[in-house]
Amino acid sequence: MSEEYIRFLTRMGKLMMVIHAIALLVLVTTGCATTPQPIIKTEFVKVEVPVVYKLDRPNRPSLANKDIPSYVLELTGYAELLEAIIDGTSIER
């Protein structure tokens, strides 16, 4: 092969790389420009599920005539009991 033919192939190779780069750039930018809508749409639906309680709701402990630590313990037990009622698990009273 002659040196002139090799230079021609080298120039054509560089030219093809530039053409491919331009084509890729055009495809990417036009692809992004033609889709103004979001890819993912989130739709929120309010779902109401009836909850059946298996236990009666206990009375909330009152703070009257009690010291703070015993009230906190009673309130913690009350909260655990309410969670058990909501979850539907049985708990010994």
Steps between C-alpha positions, in 0.01 A plus 500: 500500500620844424557764763241719337233229532590449869467875565163493324379213722626682809315817404184301422524321836526830685216643292279197580575540870394865486183411305411228751559736792278767342227245423510369854483853641201580276318182604556563869398865495193452282394200704508708817334799335200309367398349837400788728285271713645333808604139466327392821166636619402449861131489577384502860175327585341521842405152615278459800521163670264422786678386816330246722609515863502171686535665841322789665697821516645543850469817705793737472695538824464838666776700666284608798659415838788300351870549471656534156690164478192287579294705251762444229494124566120491485500711183754267339284200582198683358686574175612136467143384557369736231765375255397143573135589440582668169725213387237249597726302732381381836665632815442396858361776720 
